[in-house]
């Protein structure tokens, strides 16, 4: 009984449903919550304006300022640790052929790109002092870039997993 449960929850394969559930959850969270604001709130603020737009502006400005302060203070450490994890995962996955680490590498690439694009948006908000509809447009552009990159990564993962299954299967 225990062996069947371990076999069911095995995370060493791209063909595992749990891996794809994790990919979809990460992708949805990354795209829908960039600065603690959902896309629906942005669209509603753009349409109605007024206090809804001011509230969204305030939330985005607070979160972007917080992120830029973190990067100003700990940026080198954050990037160094992130790149170490990414390179360690890639080395274990592709040099030593651990399938779980290959899958982790793809997830880390998705997360790392999302983090970098969010930091770029925060820096752009800080330097250009975006507000109102310009802020909403920049936010939606960042969301669309993340969505496109996420789609490319998911397609690449699915092609890679098919190739991996055919070669080793």
C-alpha positions as a printed Julia matrix, in Angstrom:
169×3 Matrix{Float64}:
   0.0    0.0     0.0
   2.76   2.48    0.92
   4.71   1.61   -2.2
   1.68   2.33   -4.4
   1.25   5.74   -2.76
   4.91   6.6    -3.33
   4.61   5.41   -6.91
   1.49   7.58   -7.36
   3.18  10.68   -5.93
   6.46  10.11   -7.75
   7.85  13.48   -8.84
  10.66  12.23  -11.04
   8.86  12.54  -14.33
   7.57  15.14  -16.74
   4.66  12.78  -17.34
   3.45  13.18  -13.78
   0.19  15.08  -13.35
   1.5   16.79  -10.19
   4.27  18.48  -12.13
   1.8   19.94  -14.62
  -0.53  21.04  -11.82
   2.42  22.84  -10.21
   3.35  24.48  -13.52
  -0.19  25.73  -14.05
  -0.49  27.07  -10.49
   2.83  28.9   -10.74
   1.94  30.32  -14.13
  -1.45  31.62  -12.98
  -0.01  33.16   -9.8
   2.81  34.86  -11.69
   0.54  36.36  -14.31
  -2.41  37.41  -12.16
  -0.63  38.89   -9.14
   2.3   41.08  -10.08
   2.13  43.84   -7.47
  -0.7   42.46   -5.37
  -3.2   43.65   -7.96
  -5.25  41.42  -10.22
  -5.91  42.06  -13.87
  -9.63  42.5   -13.18
  -8.88  45.34  -10.78
  -6.67  47.06  -13.36
  -9.31  46.77  -16.06
 -12.03  48.03  -13.74
  -9.85  50.97  -12.68
  -9.15  51.86  -16.31
 -12.84  51.82  -17.18
 -14.25  53.59  -14.16
 -11.32  55.82  -13.15
 -11.78  57.93  -10.02
 -11.09  56.33   -6.67
 -10.6   52.85   -8.16
  -7.71  54.15  -10.26
  -6.24  56.01   -7.28
  -6.46  52.87   -5.13
  -4.74  50.74   -7.77
  -2.06  53.39   -8.23
  -1.42  53.48   -4.51
  -1.14  49.7    -4.18
   1.18  49.41   -7.17
   3.35  52.33   -6.07
   3.72  50.94   -2.54
   4.66  47.48   -3.77
   7.0   48.74   -6.51
   8.76  51.06   -4.06
   9.14  48.18   -1.62
  10.63  45.96   -4.32
  13.08  48.59   -5.5
  14.19  49.2    -1.91
  14.81  45.47   -1.47
  16.85  45.37   -4.65
  18.82  48.46   -3.69
  19.65  46.87   -0.36
  19.91  43.13   -1.13
  19.98  43.0    -4.94
  23.38  41.45   -5.34
  22.57  38.7    -2.85
  19.16  37.97   -4.35
  20.54  37.7    -7.88
  23.57  35.68   -6.76
  21.5   33.14   -4.84
  18.97  32.92   -7.66
  21.65  32.31  -10.27
  23.37  29.75   -8.02
  20.11  27.82   -7.63
  19.44  28.0   -11.34
  22.93  26.85  -12.32
  22.97  24.09   -9.67
  19.58  22.87  -10.86
  20.67  22.97  -14.51
  23.93  21.17  -13.73
  22.23  18.41  -11.76
  19.49  18.11  -14.33
  21.33  18.17  -17.61
  24.86  17.1   -16.75
  23.93  14.36  -14.27
  20.58  13.57  -15.97
  18.24  13.95  -13.0
  14.8   14.41  -14.5
  13.37  16.11  -11.42
  16.12  18.74  -11.55
  15.49  19.29  -15.26
  11.87  20.05  -14.45
  12.97  22.3   -11.58
  15.28  24.18  -13.93
  12.41  24.99  -16.26
  10.27  26.17  -13.35
  13.13  28.3   -12.01
  13.62  29.89  -15.43
   9.94  30.83  -15.47
  10.1   32.24  -11.95
  13.37  34.08  -12.57
  12.09  35.75  -15.74
   8.93  36.77  -13.95
  10.91  38.27  -11.08
  13.24  40.16  -13.41
  10.37  41.58  -15.48
   8.57  42.66  -12.31
  11.72  44.41  -11.11
  12.08  46.13  -14.47
   8.5   47.38  -14.18
   9.15  48.59  -10.62
  12.26  50.43  -11.77
  10.36  51.96  -14.68
   7.59  53.11  -12.34
  10.16  54.68  -10.03
  12.24  56.44  -12.69
   9.45  57.64  -14.97
   6.99  58.29  -12.12
   4.15  56.56  -13.97
   0.61  57.19  -12.85
  -2.96  56.78  -14.05
  -3.52  55.1   -17.39
   0.2   55.06  -18.2
   0.77  52.96  -15.09
  -2.05  50.59  -16.07
  -0.67  50.26  -19.61
   2.82  49.48  -18.33
   1.35  46.93  -15.9
  -0.66  45.22  -18.66
   2.38  45.2   -20.97
   4.42  43.48  -18.26
   1.6   40.97  -17.76
   1.44  40.23  -21.48
   5.2   39.72  -21.65
   5.03  37.29  -18.73
   2.12  35.48  -20.32
   3.94  35.1   -23.64
   7.16  33.91  -21.98
   5.2   31.5   -19.77
   3.48  30.09  -22.83
   6.84  29.6   -24.55
   8.28  27.86  -21.48
   5.27  25.57  -21.16
   5.47  24.66  -24.85
   9.19  24.04  -24.52
   8.65  21.88  -21.42
   5.99  19.83  -23.2
   8.21  19.33  -26.27
  11.2   18.5   -24.08
   9.17  16.04  -22.01
   7.89  14.34  -25.18
  11.44  14.11  -26.51
  12.67  12.83  -23.15
   9.94  10.2   -23.03
  10.61   9.03  -26.59
  14.38   8.8   -26.13
  14.33   7.13  -22.7
  10.86   5.54  -22.86
